[in-house]
């Protein structure tokens, strides 16, 4: 048979196999019949293979045996030696006797199905049929087990008993469902605090769904497409970690909450944490709410993220979102907050003053946010009643370009150089500059006396800010040669990451809460390093290295303009009339005549490289009388008259 004929035969065989598979499925063919028919097909396939040759080559192809399934004899032999006991793919709650008629007690049957899946006696997904399943004790879903329903019906506003939904109808004083292990899951069903019947009408549950970690870590819980209804005695969905436990990396998708005391509650007890869980879409509405989302410590309860959720009860007795604890924050992205019946003087969000680092953006429909926005600058919910706030992007280091360093006096305007255990030089070569017109200082650490400190000589206070951001560009081949350090709000000194010593420019800095009563910020240097472009900003914001420039459209100041003063010394005798005032070192120059005031200035900065840009103002100050600035073709003075200094006089020139 040719290759093409063989391919046709194999294709036909595949079609036959599919047809047989369909027949087996539809007619529930016995296992014996399946083996007999497949064995017959295998024999036919082997016959085809023994006669198969290629039409384009003289080389014979050795016959090969095609085996799709073991023969019945082989299967029987394996069954004698195999000790495996493989569970089926799913666990069907109906196999355990659930009824789901809203009357029978299905507690034991449902829990038995869950326990079977947990014990690996059956598949890990417990499938609940449609129906209303009354339970009187919490369902405990352990690690690795999924409780899977048929959906929660055709309405997100009320339980639909006639829409093919799976409803857990709880009648008790505990939580209805408890997820207590890694990867425990709850999907596609409704959970209802059941109020019907004489045995349930006066009973109120503590809550709906509880994810609990007790002296253990619980990760990767999934709650998806769940309707939690009418839990007016507690949280609809609660995550609680206690006794040095943790809950993390859970995924909560389309959780719909209707009528509850608390919508979603996140709580970490001391030494425990509830961190980095994600809530996607879904939301809450209806009445009876004390709070929509509440997150609280004292343990770490942070980095829990909410995406695209709506929180819109008409009113809440406390607030829609409440965050409390120094280790607690939430991150809301594109969230809708509305409270159509809330009094306009009541906040829709309350962030306790101890909490910081909260992120909130989206739609704020009513009232306002109550929070320390300096500690939470990423709260960007804005409305006619409330607005977010960002810190001013202003570098508060005076002389961040490191101008005017006096090597003799070891002084640099705007900075204190604390310690004598470092030699400092200025690298004024433009090729060394990381930013235009920003000098690079070279610090040669002398290896004694502890750290050399570079810090601002005066730090402006800003009581309105809780955070500070500061840093400097550093280049070093010495590991840990420099770090930023400051006094934290607790009073302790903390430090940033240090330089790697890789020889490249790295930005060394930090953002943290600072001690307002005794602010203290500095750069700690313990190795040779080059520095440029320091920056200091109050507020939690990215650093902005490089000196702030005035706008090309103009500038207006309400405060005092303080300018650097640079001392200028006489030129050499060979060019005694050609004075040079240092470029890029300020605009005010003190003329030091070295005890001989009877000098003349005929030209300033005669070399092209030293000339000031057109429009630059330069003020020459004289302490002594007798120095003459001559009016000539290089220096044009008013009325074409020379200027002769008197004691403590000055003249201001503009570069043309």
C-alpha positions, 0 to 999 in steps of 0.5 A: 500500500502506498504512503498516501493510501496508508494516510487515508486508512489511518484517517479513516481509522481515526474517524472510526475511533471518534465514531466509536467513542461517541457510541461508547459515550452515548450507549454506555458500552461496557468496558469489555466491548470497548476492548474487543472493538479497539483490539480488532482495530489494532489488528487491522492497523498492524496489517496495514503497517506490514504492507506499507512501503514508500513509492519514492524510495527503494528503502523498505520501511519496517513494519511497526506495531501501533498500540492505542490501548492495552489489550484486555489480557494486558489490562487484566494482567496489570489489574493483578499487579497494580495497587493504585486506587485513583479517585474519579475526576469530580465529587458529586454531592448528589452521590452523598444524599443531598436533597436541596429542597429548602426543607431537608437538612443537608449539613451532613451530606454536604460535609461528607462530600467535602471530606471525601474530596479532602481525603482523596477518596474522590476528586477535589472539586465537589459539585453541588447541583441546583437547589437550596441546601439548608445547613445548620453547621458551618461547611468546612472547606479544607486545603485543596478542595473546591466547592462548586455550584451551578451559579447564583441565579438570574439576579444580583439583588435577591436569591432566585430560587427558580433560576437553576442556582445553587444556594447554601441556606445557613441556619446558625450562629457561626459563619456559613462557610469556612475556608481553612487551607491553601487553595481552598475554593468556593465557586458559582453559588449563593450563600444565604443567612436563611430566615425562613421556618420556625427553627430559623426565623430568630437566628442570626449568623456571625457572618457569611464566608470566613477565610481563617488562618490560625497559627498557620499560613493560608495561601491562594484561596479562591472565591469566585462568582459568589452571591452573599446575601442578608448577613446582617449580623456580621461580615459577608466575607471575612479574612482573619489571621490570628496566633502568628498566622498569615493569609496571602495571595488569595483571589476574590473575583466577582463577589457580590454582597447584598445587605450585610453588617460589614461587606468585606472585613480584613483583620490581622491580630498581633504578630499575624498578617493579611497581605497581598490579596486581590479583589476583582470586580464585584461589590456591595449594595443594599441596607443594614451596612455598618461599613463596606470594607474594613481593614484593621491591625494591629498585625500587618494588614496591607497591600490588599488590592481592590480592582474595579469594585463598587461600594454603594450602600445608600448609607453606612452607620460608620463609613463605606471604607475604614482603615486602621492600624500603623501596619494597615493599608489598602489599594483601591483602583478604579473603585466606585464609591457612592452613598446617596443617603449619607449626610454630607458632613459624614465621610465616605472614607475614614483613614486612621491617622496611624495608617499610611501608604493607602492608594485610592482612585476612581469615582467618589460620588458623595461626601468626602475622604477623612485622611491625613493626605500627607501620609497618603498622597496616593489617595486621588479620589476627587469630587466637589466635596473632596480632593486629593493632594500631592506634595510640591515637587520642589528641591529644598536643598539650597545649592544642589549644584555644589557651587561656591566651594572654598577649599581653604575654608572647607566651606560650601554654601548650603551644606555642612561638611561634618568631620575632617576625615575626608578631602574634598575637591570639585570636578568642574569638567563638564564631561564629569557632570551628570546634569548640566551646570551641576558640579561633581564633588570628589570625596576622598575618605581618609579611613579614620574617625567614623563616617564623614557626613554631608548634610544641609546647613539649614533644614527648612521645617514643614510640620504639615508633612509627615514624609520626606524624600531625599537622596543624591547621585553617587559613583564609587568603586567601594561597596557601601561607601555611602548611604542616606540616613535620617531620624525616623518618626520613632526617634531611631536613626534609619538608613537607605540601601548603600552604594554597590561599589560597581563604579557607576552612578547610582541614586542613593536615597529614601522615603520615610516618615520623619521625626518632626520634633527633631528632623535630622537628615544626612549622607553617611560616607565611609569610602571614596565617592563622587557626588552630584545633584542632591535632592530633598523634598517633603512628602512621599514622592519620587525624587527629583534630582537636579536643581529646580529651574525658573520657568522660561515664561517668567518667575514670581516670588513671595519670599526672600531671594537669597543668592550666593556670594563668591570672593574674587581675587586680583588677576596676575600682574601681567593681566592686572586689568583683566579680572575674572569672576567665576562663572556658574558660582552665583551673581554676587561677587565680593572684590578682595583687593588684597590690601591694595584698593587702588586697582582698576577693572577694564575688562571682565572674563575676556576669554570666550569660555568664561563669558556669561550668557547675555542678560546675566546680572553680576553685582560687584561689591567693594569693602574699600574705597578707591577701586575703579571700574573704567567705562570703555568699549568692554564695559559700558557704564551709565553716562559713560563715566567711570565707577569708583568704589566707596566703602561698602559700595557695589555696582551691578552689571548686565552681560551683553 
